[in-house]
């Protein structure tokens, strides 16, 4: 640990002695025209929802829509009115489904087409069968809702079972860093070996690559198991 602190102090001193002059740097910044950075792409990436979370939000919206539609149909409303009321109670990830479904139900539009455009294919099939064959819509929607709830319960069960392997993989990925800290506490100078020559850099590169590959492999296996 003493060796590491001495190395960092010496590097800071060399930088202060050989670094750029502060007044000169400030003057160059004042004379050089600067352009404000464009933070919109970065903010869009940071605020963009994760694909996995977005898929989960759509699945939850599909279940809520089926349950709400089934409840309104059981209350004796017409399919169009039941859909309008059910849509008003669902929290969709985007405002498009609520607006278009409400407009289609109110104006007599192609409701199955709108449902399919947002991924509600099972509900669209139920609506098509009900309108073309004359079958009751409520039993069909109940069957779809039960199927979606069963799939969601199975998916949550798989995710809970995969939580342990994922935590183990993250812990194993952090162990090399803990080993470096322990070696530094014993004055073994691990950083000097890793950054002091070609053998150390080779070991560092190989270790980081294997660590990243292990995390990626574990993540891929978990995603395949969930899907």
C-alpha positions as CSV (number, residue, x, y, z in Angstrom):
1,X,0.0,0.0,0.0
2,X,2.9,2.4,0.8
3,X,4.4,1.7,-2.6
4,X,1.1,2.5,-4.4
5,X,0.7,5.8,-2.5
6,X,4.3,6.8,-3.3
7,X,3.8,6.0,-7.0
8,X,0.6,8.1,-7.1
9,X,2.3,11.0,-5.3
10,X,5.3,11.0,-7.6
11,X,3.0,10.9,-10.7
12,X,1.0,13.9,-9.3
13,X,4.2,15.9,-8.7
14,X,5.5,15.2,-12.3
15,X,2.2,16.3,-13.7
16,X,2.2,19.5,-11.7
17,X,5.7,20.3,-12.9
18,X,5.4,19.4,-16.5
19,X,1.7,20.1,-17.1
20,X,0.2,23.1,-18.9
21,X,0.4,26.6,-17.4
22,X,-2.9,27.4,-15.8
23,X,-3.1,31.1,-17.0
24,X,-2.3,30.0,-20.5
25,X,-4.9,27.3,-20.5
26,X,-7.6,29.7,-19.2
27,X,-6.6,32.3,-21.9
28,X,-6.8,29.7,-24.7
29,X,-10.2,28.6,-23.5
30,X,-11.4,32.2,-23.5
31,X,-10.1,32.9,-27.0
32,X,-11.2,29.7,-28.6
33,X,-14.9,29.6,-29.6
34,X,-16.7,26.9,-27.9
35,X,-20.0,25.2,-28.9
36,X,-22.4,24.0,-26.3
37,X,-22.4,20.2,-26.1
38,X,-25.5,18.4,-27.5
39,X,-26.7,16.4,-24.6
40,X,-29.9,15.1,-26.3
41,X,-28.5,11.8,-27.7
42,X,-27.0,11.0,-24.3
43,X,-30.2,11.9,-22.4
44,X,-32.2,9.9,-24.9
45,X,-30.1,6.8,-24.2
46,X,-30.2,7.3,-20.5
47,X,-33.9,7.8,-20.3
48,X,-34.8,5.2,-22.9
49,X,-36.4,2.2,-21.1
50,X,-34.7,-1.1,-21.1
51,X,-36.1,-3.6,-23.7
52,X,-36.7,-6.2,-21.0
53,X,-38.7,-3.7,-18.9
54,X,-40.6,-2.5,-21.9
55,X,-41.6,-6.0,-22.8
56,X,-42.7,-6.6,-19.2
57,X,-44.8,-3.4,-19.3
58,X,-46.5,-4.5,-22.5
59,X,-47.3,-7.9,-21.0
60,X,-48.8,-6.3,-17.9
61,X,-50.8,-3.9,-20.1
62,X,-52.1,-6.9,-22.1
63,X,-53.2,-8.7,-18.9
64,X,-54.9,-5.6,-17.5
65,X,-56.7,-5.0,-20.8
66,X,-58.0,-8.6,-20.9
67,X,-59.1,-8.5,-17.3
68,X,-60.8,-5.1,-17.7
69,X,-62.6,-6.1,-20.9
70,X,-63.8,-9.3,-19.3
71,X,-65.2,-7.5,-16.3
72,X,-67.0,-4.9,-18.4
73,X,-68.5,-7.5,-20.7
74,X,-69.7,-9.5,-17.6
75,X,-71.4,-6.3,-16.5
76,X,-73.5,-6.4,-19.6
77,X,-71.9,-3.7,-21.8
78,X,-71.5,-3.9,-25.5
79,X,-68.1,-4.9,-26.8
80,X,-67.3,-1.4,-28.0
81,X,-68.4,0.3,-24.7
82,X,-66.6,-2.4,-22.7
83,X,-63.4,-1.8,-24.7
84,X,-63.6,1.9,-24.2
85,X,-64.0,1.6,-20.4
86,X,-61.3,-1.1,-20.2
87,X,-58.8,1.0,-22.1
88,X,-59.3,3.9,-19.8
89,X,-58.1,1.8,-16.8
90,X,-55.0,0.3,-18.4
91,X,-51.5,2.0,-18.0
92,X,-50.0,1.5,-21.5
93,X,-46.3,2.1,-22.0
94,X,-47.1,4.6,-24.8
95,X,-50.3,6.7,-25.2
96,X,-50.9,5.4,-28.7
97,X,-53.0,2.3,-27.9
98,X,-55.4,4.1,-25.6
99,X,-56.1,6.9,-28.2
100,X,-56.4,4.6,-31.2
101,X,-58.5,1.9,-29.5
102,X,-60.9,4.5,-28.0
103,X,-61.3,6.1,-31.4
104,X,-61.9,2.8,-33.2
105,X,-64.4,1.7,-30.6
106,X,-66.3,5.0,-30.8
107,X,-66.3,5.4,-34.6
108,X,-66.7,1.7,-35.5
109,X,-63.2,1.3,-36.8
110,X,-61.2,-1.9,-37.4
111,X,-60.6,-2.9,-33.7
112,X,-58.8,-6.2,-34.5
113,X,-56.3,-4.3,-36.8
114,X,-55.6,-1.8,-34.1
115,X,-55.1,-4.5,-31.5
116,X,-52.7,-6.4,-33.7
117,X,-50.7,-3.3,-34.5
118,X,-49.8,-3.0,-30.8
119,X,-49.1,-6.7,-30.2
120,X,-52.4,-7.8,-28.8
121,X,-52.8,-10.6,-31.3
122,X,-54.7,-13.0,-29.0
123,X,-57.3,-10.4,-28.2
124,X,-57.6,-9.4,-31.8
125,X,-58.2,-13.0,-32.8
126,X,-60.9,-13.2,-30.1
127,X,-62.6,-10.1,-31.4
128,X,-62.4,-11.4,-35.0
129,X,-63.9,-14.7,-34.1
130,X,-66.7,-13.0,-32.1
131,X,-67.7,-10.7,-34.9
132,X,-67.5,-13.2,-37.8
133,X,-68.8,-16.3,-36.2
134,X,-71.0,-14.8,-33.5
135,X,-69.3,-16.4,-30.6
136,X,-69.5,-14.8,-27.2
137,X,-66.6,-12.5,-26.6
138,X,-66.5,-12.7,-22.8
139,X,-65.6,-16.5,-22.6
140,X,-62.9,-16.0,-25.2
141,X,-61.4,-13.0,-23.4
142,X,-61.5,-15.0,-20.1
143,X,-59.5,-17.8,-21.7
144,X,-56.9,-15.4,-23.0
145,X,-56.6,-13.6,-19.7
146,X,-56.1,-17.0,-17.9
147,X,-53.4,-18.0,-20.4
148,X,-51.6,-14.7,-20.0
149,X,-51.7,-14.9,-16.2
150,X,-50.3,-18.4,-16.3
151,X,-47.5,-17.3,-18.6
152,X,-46.7,-14.4,-16.4
153,X,-46.6,-16.6,-13.2
154,X,-44.3,-19.1,-15.0
155,X,-42.0,-16.2,-16.1
156,X,-41.8,-14.8,-12.6
157,X,-41.0,-18.3,-11.2
158,X,-38.2,-18.7,-13.7
159,X,-36.8,-15.3,-12.9
160,X,-36.8,-16.0,-9.2
161,X,-34.9,-19.3,-9.8
162,X,-32.4,-17.5,-11.9
163,X,-31.7,-14.8,-9.3
164,X,-29.3,-17.0,-7.4
165,X,-27.1,-17.9,-10.4
166,X,-27.0,-14.3,-11.5
167,X,-25.9,-13.1,-8.1
168,X,-23.2,-15.8,-8.0
169,X,-21.9,-14.8,-11.4
170,X,-21.6,-11.1,-10.3
171,X,-19.9,-12.2,-7.1
172,X,-17.3,-14.3,-9.0
173,X,-16.7,-11.4,-11.3
174,X,-15.8,-9.1,-8.4
175,X,-13.4,-11.7,-6.8
176,X,-10.4,-10.7,-8.9
177,X,-10.7,-7.1,-7.6
178,X,-10.8,-8.4,-4.0
179,X,-7.7,-10.4,-4.7
180,X,-5.9,-7.4,-5.9
181,X,-6.8,-5.5,-2.7
182,X,-5.7,-8.4,-0.5
183,X,-2.4,-8.6,-2.4
184,X,-1.8,-4.8,-2.1
185,X,-2.5,-5.0,1.7
186,X,0.2,-7.6,1.9
187,X,2.7,-5.3,0.1
188,X,2.9,-7.7,-2.9
189,X,2.6,-4.8,-5.4
190,X,0.1,-6.5,-7.8
191,X,-0.4,-3.3,-9.8
192,X,3.3,-3.0,-10.4
193,X,3.3,-6.4,-12.0
194,X,0.2,-5.9,-14.0
195,X,1.2,-2.5,-15.5
196,X,5.0,-3.0,-15.3
197,X,5.6,-5.1,-18.3
198,X,4.3,-7.3,-21.1
199,X,3.6,-10.4,-19.0
200,X,1.5,-8.4,-16.5
201,X,-0.4,-6.6,-19.2
202,X,-1.1,-9.9,-20.9
203,X,-2.4,-11.4,-17.7
204,X,-4.5,-8.3,-17.1
205,X,-6.0,-8.3,-20.6
206,X,-6.7,-12.0,-20.5
207,X,-8.3,-11.8,-17.1
208,X,-10.6,-8.9,-18.1
209,X,-11.6,-10.7,-21.3
210,X,-12.4,-13.9,-19.4
211,X,-14.3,-12.0,-16.8
212,X,-16.4,-10.1,-19.3
213,X,-17.0,-13.3,-21.3
214,X,-18.2,-15.1,-18.2
215,X,-20.7,-12.3,-17.4
216,X,-21.9,-12.2,-21.0
217,X,-22.3,-16.0,-21.1
218,X,-24.3,-16.1,-17.8
219,X,-26.5,-13.3,-19.0
220,X,-27.2,-15.1,-22.3
221,X,-28.1,-18.3,-20.6
222,X,-30.4,-16.5,-18.2
223,X,-32.2,-14.7,-21.0
224,X,-32.7,-17.9,-23.0
225,X,-34.1,-19.6,-19.9
226,X,-36.5,-16.8,-19.3
227,X,-37.6,-16.8,-22.9
